[in-house]
Amino acid sequence: MAQITVENLGKIYRVTARDPGLAGAFRGLFQRRHREVVALNQVSFSLEKGEFLGFIGPNGAGKSTTIKILSGILRPSSGRCTVSGLVPWEQRIAHVARIGVVFGQRTQLWWDLPVVESFELLRDIYRVDPVRFATTMERLVDMLKIAPILDTPLRQLSLGQRMRCEIAAALLHEPRVLFLDEPTIGLDAISKLALREFVKELNRNEGVTVLLTTHDMHDIEALARRVIIIGQGKVLRDSSFEAMRNEVLGERRLIVDFADDVGEVAVEGAEVRARDGRTVELTFDRAKTAAHTLIARVAAAHEVVDMRVEDPKIEEVIARFYAMHGAVEA
């Protein structure tokens, strides 16, 4: 049985609209106009226990709305969903005791309190047994390396330090489902890598089900085994990233550093995509030409210093997918 089930989920916001300028503001006092914004349109998917799902899409696609509904913060306009057998917005108290949520741009910790005091408050809120809490906190503090900052008020921490504390706070009550909404936004490279490794270990070693939304495609590539792409409130793709890459942009690149300046480079089974001095980037269809065959052809025709094979960058694949499906509104 799936741990998370989403069926035909819909969410419509009714927003106020008014004409610009002072005259528009004045008319708005007496005659309100409204319009409907469709945030989610018949969204359906399911997750088994221990899955890691990357949930991606452009701004306004419906990612955060889905997370908020699954967390019990929002009530959908239509459809249904369950998380571990509970309806999030109807059985909210029991539901939030089983999940952890991290919003990259919001905090669940107290701004002026030392981190450890916020943790103690969360223990009371979730009614966690003190002995069990102490064991869990010790493990999280060690894994996330936040021992030196436990006595520091949250407002004095860097963004990377704060996010590590936020993840610890979301896991103090040992949830089996973790929702991450842009958890690495604004982090430096070292902090991103540390958070990625922690979340990966949590999922693979402890079996925590994770749903991650992010605009950082490297997070998705490093962590998610399965990807759902959402655009304009609809599910556009649900598969592994590799399957999508092969379908959307199946080409590979061979970057060649030639020993000497070369003129026109003509190699059977490949086309020149770019060149910079003695470095030439060739593109080829992996289904028609094997990489080792192409390498042999180039090496036989020219003196080469170095060669390397690369897949298209993940950003290129996603951008091509959006273009194919019209996922980004003008």
N, C-alpha and C positions, 0 to 999 in steps of 0.2 A: 504493500500500500504506500502511495506517495506521501511524503511528509508535508509538502506544500502543493495544494491544488488550486488553480485559478481557472475559472470558467466564464467566458464571455463578459469579462469585467469592463464596465463602462463608467466614466466620470465626466460630468458636464458641469462647468462653472458658469454661473450667471454673473456677469460683470457689468458695472455701470459705464456707460459711454456718454460723452458730452462733446459739444463743439469746442474748438480751441478759442482762446482769447477771453477777455473779460465778458463780452456779450454771451459767449457760450456758457461761462460759469454762472452768469445771472439767470439765463434760461434754465439751467440745470437745477436751480433752486425750486422752480415751480413745475417743471416737466422733466421727469427722469426718463432716460432711455436706457435700455439694457440690451445686451447681446449675449449669446451663448457661445462658450468656448469648449470644444470637445477635447478633453485631455487624454482620455482613453476610449478606444472604440473596439469592443469585442475582443479583448485581450485574453488569451488562454495559454496556459502552460502548466507543467507540473515538475516537481523536484523530488527525487528520492533522497533518503537519508544519506548523508555524507557526500552529496554532490557539491560541486563548486560551479556556480553559474555566473558568467559575465553578462551584465545587462547594459547594453550600450545603445547610444543614439544621439542625434544632435540636440542642441538646446531646445526645450519645449516639446520633446518627443513623448514625454509621459513617464520617464524613469523614476523621478522622485515621487510623483503621484502614486505610482505602483508601490514603492517602498512604504509610503505613508499609509496606504490602505492595508498592506500586509502587516504593518506594525500596529494597526488599530487606531491611528491618529485621524484618519479620514474614513468616511463612510462612502462607498461607491454609489453611483446613481443607478446602476444595474449590474446584474451578474452576481456571482458568489465566489468566495474563496475560503479555504480552511488552511490552518497551519497547525500541524500536530493534532488534527481533529477538532480544533477550536475555530470559531468564527471571530476574527480579530476585533471587530468593532462591537460585537455583541457580548463577548466574554472577555472583556479587555483586561480585567485584573488577573485572571488566571493566565491569560495569554502572555502578558508582558513579563510574567515570572519565568517564562520558558524561552524568551528570546533576548538577544542582545542587539542593540542598534547604535551605529555610529554615524552621525552626520558631520561631514567635514567642515561645514561652516557654522555649526551650532555646538554648544557644549552642554553636557549633563552634569558637569562639576560646578562647584561654587567658586566664583571668581576671586573672592578675597580670602578664602580658606586655604590652609595648607592641603595638599593633595590627600594626605593620609586621613585627614578629618572628613573630607568629602567621601572617601571610601567607607569610613565608618558610618556616615549618614546613609549611604546606599545599602549597607548591611542591614540597618534598621528598616529601611523602606522595603527591602525584599525579604526581610525576616529570615535571614540566613543564620544557621546555627553558628555560634562564635568559633567553635573549634574547627568546623568545616571551612568557615570564612578565613581563619588565620592560615590554614594550609593552602587554600586557593590563592590568597593574596601573596603569600610568600613565593609560590610558584610563578605567578604572573610578574611579580616585581623582578624576579631573577631572569625570566625569559625576555622581558622587555627592557631590562637594565634601567630601571627607574629608581633604585634604592637611594641614590644621592639627592633626589629631588622630592622625596616624599614630604619633607617638612617645609617645602617652598610653596607660597601661595600661587595659585594657578596663573594670576595676572603677571607674574614675574618669569614665567617659563617661555622658552622659544616655541614656535609653532610645532616643530618636530617633537619636542619634549611633551607638549600638550597633547598631541595626537596619540603618543604612546600611552599617556595616562588615560585618555578617553577610551582607548581599546581595552585597557585593563579594567576600567570602570564598567564597561559593557559586559565583561566576562566574570565579574566577581561572584555572580549567582549561578555560574556554570550553565549557561544556556546551551541548548543543542542546536539552535538556529541563530545565525549571525547575519544581520543586514548591514552592509557597508555602503554609504552614499558619499562618494567622492572623499575617501579617507586620506588620500595622499595629496590633496590639493594644496599647492603652495609649499610643499616640502622639498628640501634639498635632496641631492642624489643619495647621500648616505642614509638619511632618515627613511627615504622611500625603500631602499633595499632592505633595511632592518624590518620595516613593517611588512614588506612582501614575504620575507622569510618566516616571520612569526605567523602570519595568516596561513601560509602554505603548510607549516608544521601543524597548526591547529586543525586544519582540514584533513590532512593526510594521516596524521598520527592519532588524533583524538576523535575523528569522525564527525566533526561539527559541520553542519550544512551551512554553506556560505552563499549569499547573493550579493554580488558586487556591482555597483554602478560607478562609472568613471569615464572621464574624457581622456585619461592617459592610457593609450592603447598598449603601452609597454607593460602596464599592470595586468591588462587582460591577457596578453601573450604569455607573460610569466606565470600566471596563476590559474586562469580559467580553463577547464577541460571542455566546457560547452559554452556557447555564446548565443544569446538572443539579441537581435537587432530590432529596435523599435523606432518607428518614424511616424509622425503625425498621429500618434495614439494607437497605431496598429503594429502587430508583430509582423516583421518583414522576413525574418530568417531565424531559424532555430536549428543549430548544428554545431559541430566542432569547428574551431577556427580554421584548422587545416583544410577541412572539406570546403569551407567557404573560399579560402584563398585559392584552392585549385580550380574552383568553378569560376570565380570572378576575375582572377588575374593569375592564370596558370603559367605565365612565363617565368623564367629565371634569368639571372644576370651573370655574365662572366666578365670580371674586371681584369684586364691584362695590362701589365707594365712592361712595355717593350724596351729592349736594350738600346735601340736607336730610334731616331725619328722615322716614322713610317708614313707612307702616303695613304692612299685609299686602302682600307682593310676590307677584303672580301673573303668571307668564310662561309662555306656551305652550311645551311641550317641555322644561320644567325644573321642578325642585322645590327648595325652600329646604332646605339642609342645616344651615346654622348662620348666626347673625347676632351682631354685636357693634357696638352703636350704629348708626352709619350704614353699616357694612360688612356686606354680605350675601353668603353663599357659596351659589351655586346649583350643583346637580348635574344633568348631562344625559347622555343616551346618544348617543355619537358616531356610532353607526350610524343613528340616527333623526333627529338634529338637528345641522346643521353649526354650528360655533362662530360663524362670521360672521353666520349667520341669527339666532342667539340674541342676539348683541351688538346687532344692529340693532333687535330687538324691545325690548330693555331701554332702549336709547338713545332710542327713539321714545316710550316711555311715561314716562320719568323724566329729570330733570337729573342727569347723572353727572359725577363728578370724575375717576374712573379705573376701568379695567376690565382684568383679566388672566385668561388661561386657563391652568389648570394640570392636569397629570395627577395621579392619586392618588400619594401618596408610596410609594416602593418598599417601605417597611416594612408599609404597609397591604396591598399586593398579596401579599406573602409571608405575612403573618398570615392573610389570607383563604384563601390556598392551603392552608396548614397545617390550618386549620379544616375546609376541604372534604374533605381527605384523611385527617384524623385523624392527622397526622404527629407530634403531640406527645402523649406519654403522660401520663396524669393522675398 
